[in-house]
Amino acid sequence: MYRPDELQASDPDTVLGLDLSGMKLDRVPDSILVFTNLKYLDLSRNKLNTLPEFLDSLKTLETLDISRNRIDVFPLVITRLQALKVLKANRNDFDRLPDAIRYNTSLEFIDLWDTPVGIYPDGFYTLKSLRKVDLSGIRFGPTFQKALQERMPWVDFVMDEPCDCME
């Protein structure tokens, strides 16, 4: 895993991981496109509102961490990352996943801890590679929790105790 200050002496083709966390970025630098073999990209703890469309050119990206940003709409560019296996998107502000998430067929783990996602489209339920989803910190009633687990019995859902809220 490389930090930006360590990249000057590196061959871009050998860089597999890039850590841009906690840099107070309000946009993703397009200079990351030189890292054509990138498998891991950490953009956590920044000030990002969205992700750029050029991210879909990172064809080998397997892990994307966008946790603790200011993203209020799920970035559709994520649905075009075909090799993505791990998505960490906790502590953001979006409240729904797009139906296009169905195209993330390699996705194995989604971390949505403390992100107020309450809408899960049909495309979400087609993710057969998905093994674990962290939904802790989100308030769901018992009926919704049970329905979610019944629709995706192959997934290990991490959830808080059901609330007594209306469903």
N, C-alpha and C positions, 0 to 999 in steps of 0.2 A: 504494500500500500504506500503510495507516494503522496506527500504533501507538495504543494506548488513550489516551495523553495528547494525541493530536492530534484526537480525535473530537468534542470539545465544539463546535467551530466548524463541524462538517460536517452536511450534510443526510444522514440515514441512507440515503435512496434513491440517493445518489451514491457511496456507499462500495462499491467493488467488491472490495477486498482488505483483509484484517485480519491483522495480525501480532501474535500472542499468544505468540510463542516466548520461551523462557527466562524465563518469569515465575514459575516454581515452582508452577504451578497444579496442584491435585489434583482439580479438577473444571472443566468448561467452564462459564463464566458464561452464564446464560440471557439476559442482556442483549444477546447477539449476534443474537438473533432480530429485532431492529428493523432489521437490515441485510438487507432483503428481496431485494436484487440482488447479494448477495455471490457472487463467482466464485472467490475465492482465500481460503483460511483456513489460516494457519500456526499449529499448536498444538505444534510441535516443541520439544524440550528442556524438557519440563515433568515433572510427577510423576503423569501420568494413568494410571489403571488400566483405565479404560473410557471410552466416549463416551456422552453422553446421548441418549436416544431422540428428543429434540426436534430433533436435527441434520437429520433427514429433512425438516424444513420449509424447509430451505435449497435450494429447487428449482433455483436457477441455479448452484449450486456446481460448479465444474469442476476445481479443484485443492484437494486436502486433504493437508496435511503433518502427520502424527502421529509423525514420527521421534523417536527418542531419548526414549521415555516408558517406562512400566512395564506396558504392555498385554500380558496373558498369554493372552487369548482374543480372536480377531478380532471386532471389534464388528459385529454384524449390521446396525446402523443404516447402515453404509457401503453395504450391498447395496441400500438403498432410495434412494440418491443417483443418480437416473437421468441427470443431466447430467455426472457425474464422468468426467473424462478422465485425470487424473493422480492417483495415490495414492502418496504417499511414506510408507512405514511401516517404514523401516529401523531397526535396533537396538531392536527390541521383543522380547518373549518368547514370542509365540504360535507354535505349531508346525504349524498347519494352517489352510487356507483353508476357508470353508464352501461347500457346494454352491450356496448362494444367491448366490454371487458371479456366477453366470450372469446375474443381473439388471442387472449393471453393463455393459450393452451398448455404452456410449460409451467405456469405458475403453481408453486407448491406451498408458499407461505405468504399470507398477507397480515400485516400488523396495522390495525386501525385503532389501537388503544386510544381512548379519549378523543376520538374524532367522531363527531355526532352523526354518523351514517345511519340512517333509518330506512333508506330505500335500497333494496337489493333486487335488481331487474332479473328477468328470466335468464339472461346471458350469464349471470353469476353462477346459477345453479348447474350450468353445463361444464364447469371447470373440473374435469375428472382427475387432473393431476394434483389438484389442491389437497393438501394434507392437514394444514393447520391455519386457523384464522383467529387472531387475537382481537376480540371485541370488548375487552374489559374497559371499564370506565364509561360505557354507554348503557343507558337505562332501557331495559326491555322488560316487558311483562312475560309471565310464564307461558302464555299461549304462543307468542311470537318465538320465544326461545325453543320451545318444543317443535314448532313447525320448521324452523331453520334446521334443527338437528335431524328431523325426519326426512327432509328433502335432500340432505347431504350427509348420509350416515358414514361415509368414508372420511369425513373431515373431523378433526379434533378442534372444537370451538372452545376458546377460552373466554368465558363470560362471567360477569359479576352475578351474584344472586339476583333472581328476578325481582323486579319492583312490584309494588301493589298498585301501580299506575293503571290508568285506563288503557285498553287495547283497541 
